[in-house]
Amino acid sequence: MAQAHTASLWARTATPEIDAPALQGQAQADVAIVGAGFTGCAAALALASRGAKVRVLEANAVGWGASGRTGGQVIPGLKYDPDELDAMFGPELGPRIVQAAGSVGDEVFGLIERHGIACDAAQKGWLQPAFSPRTLEIVQRRCEQWRQRGADVAPVDRSRMARLLGSEHYLGGWEDRRAGHVQPLSYVRGLAAAAQHAGAVIHGDSPAVALSRQGSAWRVSTPNGVVDAGEVLIGTNGYTDGLWPGLARTVVPIITLQVATGPLPDALGKDILPEGHAASDTRRLLWYFRRDAHGRLIMGGRAPFRDELVAGDARYARNAVDRLYPQLRDTPFEFHWSGRVAMTKDHLPHLHRLADGLWVALGYNGRGVGLATLLGRYLAELVSGTRPQDIPFPVTAMRPIVGYPFTRLAARVLTGYYRMRDRLEAA
Ligand SMILES: Cc1cc2nc3c(=O)[nH]c(=O)nc-3n(C[C@H](O)[C@H](O)[C@H](O)COP(=O)(O)OP(=O)(O)OC[C@H]3O[C@@H](n4cnc5c(N)ncnc54)[C@H](O)[C@@H]3O)c2cc1C
């Protein structure tokens, strides 16, 4: 039985749910796609646009997973800075990865424009404000490395940062003008609708429960039907289950929580992010925040390690809002919700070929609005015949994390440690 969307700001304000009836009986496709988030829907759109017969199988509804719950911040780049990526991947692949990771803003906003997706898209830039002298130096170097590669970025000094954020809390930082934000559930529904328009068939309430080889094709089974397809793509990220043995153990899902105020009256909100930036700071347990199209303030940050929220779980976000914007101390949150972010051990997104004709992209480490959209397209290119070496991300073998049952414990311990380091560093 499909689960309803989590009660979020996005579920309340999104464009209408798209029609995606459950799979019944037997269907044939060139490509079957498991999961209808950004990864699955971007892949479906790219493939259907090339004339492939596509079936998408989603356990719940389009955008039910992280894609319908995110902060909607479209942020170029990876955890590693351009110089680090060049050093890690060498002079040929390194610059291609940097270029690709830097292009996600154009990828997302380009799709939105081409397909006329109504999702409050705003490519108005992203700020990374520094909360300590050490991290200020790091982001200044980061900005310089992108600037040397021709990106539209700029350092931001302390007083300009205070004006752009409407808060004196930070020491300065940098601005990436390639970035922006979207209403994420409307965006993923728009991708799905565009894929349908191009001929893809999308099934909600259709969990893939088994994958088997039938001669040279794959059979994907759901409770009430099967899809026989030459190729299968998996886009289940932090919600990966046991469909393919070991895959769930390649990522560590952590929980992040967001809160949203109601639309802020000018008296409270006119100085907060007046130019429409998104922002995420340099804390190890970062605060990420922005306004929505109706002037609400949305704040995100760490949450306890469980899917269901209980009263009091939003206190970390309350603390962040009160510290940044003391004028909002008495402004209640109208929404709070959470979801799973899939982290990888090497902090890189992963593209794997699991078997002949079976591919997966996952592990976006909190940058999936842009990266899942991009890697969804790369999956489509791979099944359309592009050679793995021509994709600007390494296609690697799947490697389940050794000692996986202990990773949650390790993540908890690390969270406590990071909180302490953040406190000491901010002091
Ligand atoms: C609260 C929150 C805030 C975030 N903020 C940001 C942000 O501001 N910027 C950013 O870039 N990233 C952010 N992220 C990360 C980003 O949302 C994800 O990386 C991205 O949405 C992943 O997309 P996806 O399509 O790969 O996976 P998902 O959107 O999680 O979709 C996976 C889908 O697979 C389905 N599924 C699972 N198993 C099966 C099965 N067996 N059969 C059929 N369907 C199945 C699930 O129901 C789900 O709908 C945030 C994440 C969260 C949770």
The ligand as a MOL file (V3000), in Angstrom:
LIG
                    3D

  0  0  0     0  0            999 V3000
M  V30 BEGIN CTAB
M  V30 COUNTS 53 58 0 0 0
M  V30 BEGIN ATOM
M  V30 1 C 14.9910 17.1620 3.9820 0
M  V30 2 C 15.9680 17.1260 2.8230 0
M  V30 3 C 16.5500 18.3000 2.3730 0
M  V30 4 C 17.4260 18.2620 1.2720 0
M  V30 5 N 17.8740 19.4480 0.7670 0
M  V30 6 C 18.5910 19.4440 -0.3770 0
M  V30 7 C 18.9070 20.6670 -1.0160 0
M  V30 8 O 18.5110 21.7630 -0.5900 0
M  V30 9 N 19.6600 20.6150 -2.1500 0
M  V30 10 C 20.0830 19.4260 -2.6940 0
M  V30 11 O 20.7450 19.4400 -3.7310 0
M  V30 12 N 19.7390 18.2380 -2.1280 0
M  V30 13 C 18.9970 18.2230 -1.0040 0
M  V30 14 N 18.6140 17.0330 -0.4560 0
M  V30 15 C 19.0120 15.7810 -1.1320 0
M  V30 16 C 18.1270 15.5010 -2.3610 0
M  V30 17 O 16.8040 15.7390 -2.0300 0
M  V30 18 C 18.3100 14.0530 -2.8420 0
M  V30 19 O 19.6760 13.8200 -3.0980 0
M  V30 20 C 17.5260 13.7700 -4.1130 0
M  V30 21 O 16.1730 14.1180 -3.9660 0
M  V30 22 C 17.6330 12.2890 -4.4880 0
M  V30 23 O 16.7660 12.0160 -5.5720 0
M  V30 24 P 16.5090 10.5390 -6.0480 0
M  V30 25 O 15.5700 10.6060 -7.1650 0
M  V30 26 O 17.8000 9.8580 -6.3000 0
M  V30 27 O 15.8680 9.7950 -4.7710 0
M  V30 28 P 14.4580 10.0180 -4.0560 0
M  V30 29 O 13.8560 11.3220 -4.3840 0
M  V30 30 O 14.6450 9.6960 -2.6160 0
M  V30 31 O 13.5240 8.9410 -4.7520 0
M  V30 32 C 13.6580 7.5790 -4.5180 0
M  V30 33 C 12.2930 6.9630 -4.7890 0
M  V30 34 O 12.4570 5.5490 -4.9060 0
M  V30 35 C 11.2820 4.9390 -4.4390 0
M  V30 36 N 11.5820 3.5280 -4.1790 0
M  V30 37 C 12.4380 2.9980 -3.2700 0
M  V30 38 N 12.4730 1.6430 -3.3970 0
M  V30 39 C 11.6320 1.3300 -4.4140 0
M  V30 40 C 11.2280 0.0980 -5.0230 0
M  V30 41 N 11.7140 -1.0810 -4.6130 0
M  V30 42 N 10.3350 0.1350 -6.0350 0
M  V30 43 C 9.8380 1.3140 -6.4880 0
M  V30 44 N 10.1830 2.5100 -5.9280 0
M  V30 45 C 11.0690 2.5070 -4.9180 0
M  V30 46 C 10.9080 5.7460 -3.2070 0
M  V30 47 O 9.5300 5.6110 -2.8920 0
M  V30 48 C 11.2820 7.1590 -3.6490 0
M  V30 49 O 10.1750 7.8920 -4.1260 0
M  V30 50 C 17.7500 17.0310 0.6640 0
M  V30 51 C 17.1900 15.8430 1.1480 0
M  V30 52 C 16.3080 15.8760 2.2100 0
M  V30 53 C 15.6900 14.5910 2.6870 0
M  V30 END ATOM
M  V30 BEGIN BOND
M  V30 1 1 1 2
M  V30 2 1 2 3
M  V30 3 2 2 52
M  V30 4 2 3 4
M  V30 5 1 4 5
M  V30 6 1 4 50
M  V30 7 2 5 6
M  V30 8 1 6 7
M  V30 9 1 6 13
M  V30 10 2 7 8
M  V30 11 1 7 9
M  V30 12 1 9 10
M  V30 13 2 10 11
M  V30 14 1 10 12
M  V30 15 2 12 13
M  V30 16 1 13 14
M  V30 17 1 14 15
M  V30 18 1 14 50
M  V30 19 1 15 16
M  V30 20 1 16 17
M  V30 21 1 16 18
M  V30 22 1 18 19
M  V30 23 1 18 20
M  V30 24 1 20 21
M  V30 25 1 20 22
M  V30 26 1 22 23
M  V30 27 1 23 24
M  V30 28 2 24 25
M  V30 29 1 24 26
M  V30 30 1 24 27
M  V30 31 1 27 28
M  V30 32 2 28 29
M  V30 33 1 28 30
M  V30 34 1 28 31
M  V30 35 1 31 32
M  V30 36 1 32 33
M  V30 37 1 33 34
M  V30 38 1 33 48
M  V30 39 1 34 35
M  V30 40 1 35 36
M  V30 41 1 35 46
M  V30 42 1 36 37
M  V30 43 1 36 45
M  V30 44 2 37 38
M  V30 45 1 38 39
M  V30 46 1 39 40
M  V30 47 2 39 45
M  V30 48 1 40 41
M  V30 49 2 40 42
M  V30 50 1 42 43
M  V30 51 2 43 44
M  V30 52 1 44 45
M  V30 53 1 46 47
M  V30 54 1 46 48
M  V30 55 1 48 49
M  V30 56 2 50 51
M  V30 57 1 51 52
M  V30 58 1 52 53
M  V30 END BOND
M  V30 END CTAB
M  END
